[in-house]
Amino acid sequence: MSKDDRRNFAGQDLQIVRSPWIQSPFTAGLKEARIYLPARVYEDEDLDWILRHESAHIRHRDLWKNIGLMGLTTLFWWYVPVYVLPKVLTLLEEMGADHAVLEQCGAVEKIRYAKFLVKESEKPQQRMMKTMPVSSFSTQSGWMMGKRLSYMLHEKKNMGLDMVLIGFFSVLIFFGFFFVLEPDYSNSEQTQEMMEGTFGADDLQEAKTITVQPDGTVEFVLKDGSQLVMPSLAFARQICPDLKVE
């Protein structure tokens, strides 16, 4: 498909591949992105919608975004909310592609496009690997289709709220792993048991006597009368930097 074709929003020449193994249109490829179509006959208007939508994904570099998300998920696999990001990102990508199509449509065409999306999403789809960096034409859930239709039919009140919520949760999920909440165990019973019988900086500082022995060891006689020997003065000052030895 030539870059000058009115259905091509990608700004570059595109190859279209048909295959009997494909059940739903999608785009794939990074350096040379292609549009993949099922090996079936489409009506002219249906094919027009698909080519516009898929070429919009290529123009928006959605495939690169998906690759970046895969890398993020790999790096932060331990952070559970990161697994919500694919659903949010997919919705934003689909809304972006829909918007590109709708910009060229009148009121009647927008309704016809919405009807076509519903019809296409109801067809049996081949299950593809979730790790594939592809951008699929069809929606993955009724929830996502509902959001897209709400956007396309210009329900401005709901659309604005949805976009604010999507943006908020996207930022929360993306930056959430920078904030690590760690409970304070310092006063717990288990901590107190572990610390029992140990000595801190205050104990050393308030010792009755501090004596440096000929072999370099330091002997402390604490307030309770107990004795403590440390291997060197340098070691003792690591615990109590302000330690004064007369």
N, C-alpha and C positions, 0 to 999 in steps of 0.2 A: 504494500500500500504506500503510495507516494506521500511525501510530507506535505504536498500541496492539496491532498484529498481533504474535502470538507469534513470528513469523519475522523481525520487524524489530528489529535490534539498534542501529539508527542513532540512535534517539531523536527522529526527525522523520519526517514523511510523505514517502514516496518515490514517484517516478514510475517505472514500468517500461515500457521501450520494446522492442518486438519488431521485428526487421528481417531480411529474407531475405539481407542482405549480411553478417550476423554469423555466425561459425562457433563462437564460444565466448563464454560470458557474461563481462561485465566491467562496471566502473563508470567513469564519466567525469563531468566537470563539477565546478566548485569551489564557486561560490555556491549552485547548486542541483544537487547530485549526483543522478545517475540510474543505474538498473540497466538494462543493455542485454542482451537475450536473443535468441538465434536464433529465427527464425520456424518453430519446430517444436513438436510436442506432447511435453510432458514428463509422466512419471508424477508423481503427487502427491508421493511421497517425494523424488524427484529434484529437483523444483522447490523443495521445502522446504529441502533442503540448499543449493541455489544461493542462494536469497534470504537465508538466514542468513549464509552465507559473505560474500556481496557487501555486505550491510548492515553487517557487522563491519568491512570495509575502510573504509566511510564513517565509522563511529564512531571508528575509529582515525586518521582524517585521512591515510590513506596517499597520497591524491592530492596533498596538499600536500607530503608528504615527497618524492614523485617530482619535483615541480616544483623543490623546493629542491636535489635532487640534480642535476637538469639545469643549474641555475645554477652549482653547484659545479664540475661538469664543464666548463662553459664558461669559468669563471674560471681553472681550473687544468688546461687542456687539455694543457699541456706535461708534467704530472706523470703518468707512465704508470700507476702503481697506482690512480689515481682511477677508471680504467675498470673496475676489479674491483668497485667499490662497488655498481653497479646489481644485480649478481647476488646479492651479500650482502644488500642491502636488500630485494630481492624475496623472498628466502628468509625473512627475519625478518618481513616483512609477511604472507606466507602462513602462517607458523607462528602469528602472532598471530591471524589470522582463524580458523584451524583450532581454536586454543585456545578462542576465544569460542564456537564451535559445540560443541566437546566438553564444555564446562562444563554444557551442558543435556542431555547424553547419558548413557545407561547403558552398561554394558560391551558389550552386543550391538549397540546403535546405533552405537557407535564403530567397530566392525568393518564394519558396513554402510556407514558414511560413508567409511571408507578404501577399500572396494571401489568405491564410486561415484566417488571421485576418480580411481582408476586407470582405470575405464571411460571417464570423461569425457575424460581426458587422451589417450586412444588414438584419439579421433575426429579426423578431418581438421580442421585449423584454418586459418582465413584468415590470411594474413600481413599484420600491421598494421605501420605505421611504428613503428620503435623509439623515435622521439622523442615519440610520443603519450603524454600524461600519463594513462594508464589503468591500472587494476589488474585484471589478467586472472585468471579463475577457474582456468584450466588451468595446469599447470606447463610450464616451458620446456625441461626436460631430465630425463633419468632420474636424474641425481645429485640434483636438487632434490626430486623425488618421493620418492626413497629417504630423504632427510633428514626430509621431512614425515611419511612413514609411520613412521619410527623414533620421532619425537616422539609421534605419535598412539597408537601401540601401547605407549607407556610403557616403552620400553627405557631405564630410568633411567640406567644406567651410560654407555651410548653417548650418550644425549641430553645429559647433563651435560657430557661432554667436548666434544661438538659445539658446545654453546652457549658454552662457555669459549673454544674456538678461534675461533668466529665473532666473539665480542665482542673478543677480542684483535686479530684481523686488521682488524676494523672500526676500532678505535682507531688501530692502526698505520698504516692507509691514510689515515685522516682527518687525523691529526696529523703524518704523515710529511713533508709538504712544508714544515713549519716547520724541519726540520733539513736544512741544506744542507751536504753534505760536499764540501769543496774540497781537492784534493791540493796539497801544498807543492812549488812549483816553484822555490823560492829557491836551491836548490843544484844545480839541473839544469845540464847543459853549455850548453844554449841560453840560460838566464838569465845564466850567467857570461859568455858571449860578448856578450850585449846590454849587460851592465854594464861590460864592459872599456872603459877610456878615459873613464869617467865619474867624477865626484867626489862624495863624500858629506860629511856633517857633520864626521866625524873628520878628513878631509883639510883642511878649512877651518880647523878649530880648532887643528890642529897645524902650520899654515903658518909658515914662517920669518919672513916679514914680511907685514904687511897695510897697504896704503897707500891712503888716500882721495885721489883725484885732484881737481884744481880743478873739473872738469866733473861731479863727483859719482860717477863710476865708482870701483870698488874693485879694486885690483890685489893679487893673492895670489902670493907666491913660495912654492911648496910644498916639502916636504922633499926631493923628488927633483930640485929645481932648476927644475921646469917652472913656467910662469907662467899665471895664470888671471885674467881680467878679468870682473867682474860689473857690470851697469848701475847698481846703487845699493846702498847699505848695507842698506836695507830689504829688498831682494830677497835679499841674502846671508843676512840673519837669518831669512828664511822657511825657508831650508835648514838653517841652524844658529842656533837661537834663543839659544844661550849664547855666541855669538861675541863675543870681546872685542877691541876696537880701541883701541890706545894712541895 
